Amino acid sequence: MDKTSAMPRLRNSSLCLIIAALAASCAPDSPSSSGRDVWGHRPGPKGFRTVILDAGHGGKDSGAVSPHTGQREKDLTLDMAMRIRDELGSGFRTILMRNDDTFIDLDERVIRANRFGDAVLVSMHFNSGPSSIRGPETYFWRVDSHGLAVRCQQAMNAVSPAESGNRGLVRRRLRLTRNPEIPCILLEGGYLSHPAESRLVADPSYRQRLASAIASAIRTQSDAGDAGTGSLPRPLYEPPSRPTDAPE
Ligand SMILES: [Zn+2]
C-alpha cells in the first residue's frame, strides 16, 4: 500500500519537507520490506546459491601489468573467475560479470550485480605496489560482507607462502565494496609487482589452488553463515562511494 494515501493531506509544504527529511534520516536504521538494510548492517548471508564473479578490469583497462612476467591483471582476473566458477561446480548458480576481454564500467558492474537479490559478489583482482610487498588482500566495507571476507582472506593466506608487509583484511569503501545492495568483497590475489609472487601467480597450478581455496570459502559461508568468523564490525553510515574514492 502507498503509505502517503493514508495520511491527511498537508497544506504546509515545508511540513511535508520536514517529514520527508525525518523519514529519510530514519531509513538506514530500519530494514526495508525485503528485510534488507540498505547500508548492509546485517549478519552475513547463509544459504545463498548465486555467486557473481567479477573479473576486474578488461578491454581498454589492463589493470596492473607485471614487470617480471609481462602478464596483465585483466587476463589473470578472468582466468581466476573461470577457475572459481568451475571449482564451485553445480551446487551454485554462478554469474560471470564478464567472460571475455571487455571493458565494463564500475558503476555498470554495480547495476548488474543489483539485478540479483539473493547473491554475493566476489570481485577478483591482482595488486601492484612497492616490489617488497607481497601477499593476498581482501577488501570489504559492509557488515554483511565481513564473514565472507574473513573466510576468503584466510583461504588465500593458506595457499600463499609466508607473506610480507601485506595488509590482509582491509575495510575500505570502494565502489564495489559499498555500492552493491548485496554482500560484496574484492580480492587481491597477490602482487604482480613482487618478483617471486608474480612468478607464482603466472603458474596455472598456483592459480588453481587459489581458486579452489576461494571456492571453498564461499561454500563454507553459504553453509555456515558468519559462524566462526569473529564478531561483526561496527556499522558505518556512509553515502555510496564516488568515482573519486580510493583507486580500485
Ligand atoms: Zn585491479
Residues whose N, C-alpha, C, O or C-beta is under 5 A from the ligand:
A	BS01	ZN	G56 G63 H125 F126 E248
